[in-house]
Amino acid sequence: MTDGEKEELWQVRMRELSGAIIMASLFQVFIGATGLVGKFAVKIITPLTIVPCVGLVGLTLFEHAAATASTHWGIAVG
């Protein structure tokens, strides 16, 4: 595979990924604008399931955040 072919393959993959992100964000905007989350998802996903998930994500990222904040005072303040 030549350098030009590798670059073209990379660009194709990036375009596909960008398109998928755009479509997912438009779907989220549609769901949020219509209020479907409040009608259906809140009945299934309760705060009892959201809080542990947010807590686990926060605890997982704490080590990286502490290391980053310890190297730069601007990040630690903000």
Secondary structure, DSSP 8 states (H G I E B T S, - for coil): --HHHHHHHHHHHHHHHHHHHHHHHHHHHHHHHHTHIIIIIHHHS-HHHHHHHHHHHHHHHHHHHHHHHHH-HHHHH-
